[in-house]
Amino acid sequence: MAKIQINRERCKGCGYCIEVCPNKVLGWDSAINKRGIKPAIVIYPGKCTGCSLCAYMCPDICIEVWR
């Protein structure tokens, strides 16, 4: 099982990580961060395969994935 960690305060809400995830593990938070943006969050952690596409696509390096 893989683990994903998203730094919600650094996330600018571009959505690239959500779009690229093949298993639809990520989604939008209902709360805003300090920047006034709804960041990406992990919705289905058990579906993550550890492919790290989300981390590669993140322009602000907000995502870490461990296998």
C-alpha angles and dihedrals in degrees: 000000000000129000127217126197122189122193096223094190093058094044113108095192099246092145097217091127092052093049096048099046107109093201098044092239095149133064143154125295117233091219126069125237127228090279091058093250131123102238130208117267138186108259102169108027093169092062094058114113095186095247090144094213089133092056092047092051096047107105092197098047093239097143132076124184127194129187 
